[in-house]
Amino acid sequence: TIQALGFLASNPSPSSGKPVLPALVICPSSVLGNWKNEVEAWLPHLTAGIYESKGGKAQVPNTDVVMVTHTTCGNETDRLINRFQTIIVDEAHYGKNLYAPGGSQKKGGKISVRQLMGLEPLGKVKPASIYTSRTLGIVRMCHSAPHALLLTGTPIENAGYSELWSQLYAIDPEAFPELKAF
């Protein structure tokens, strides 16, 4: 957490010169308040807010740093996408399953590269499960921002490489374009 906050404090990014704010933190609901408290404690010059969807009726906070749960990110990606310069995903292993159990990546249609990158809404395409939905939300959000940080302290299971690939793909889709090649 402190390293991610250090990155936000470096506005603009020393390596790219691009702004790092506003930022979106995608995290479990159990640490939403903690992230807000940490931003306020370590970066008191920045504003922080929590976005809770409330069925799509709530407004996204107009703050430097916005916190949202993994599930809300998956459900509200089209509302959140292309608004942020930095995406921070805490507990990134929550977004490990781009392919749903049973091998079906999606239902209701094919996802285009433009949709995945956040350049077009998903429309009628519906992810096959809540796990695929939140992973797809994380990947789309990471692709839409100049900066993305994935944080996890949980080792990836030895059940194949798809979990690691999903996280690497979220950060650099050009280097890791397909699971099969990985």
Secondary structure by P-SEA (a helix, b strand, c coil): caaaaaaaacccccccccccccbbbbcccccaaaaaaaaaaccccbbbbbbbccccccccccccbbbbcaaaaaaccccccccccbbbbccccccccccccccccccccccccccccccccccccccccaaaaaaaaaaaaaaaccbbbbbbccccccccaaaaaaaaaacccccccccccc
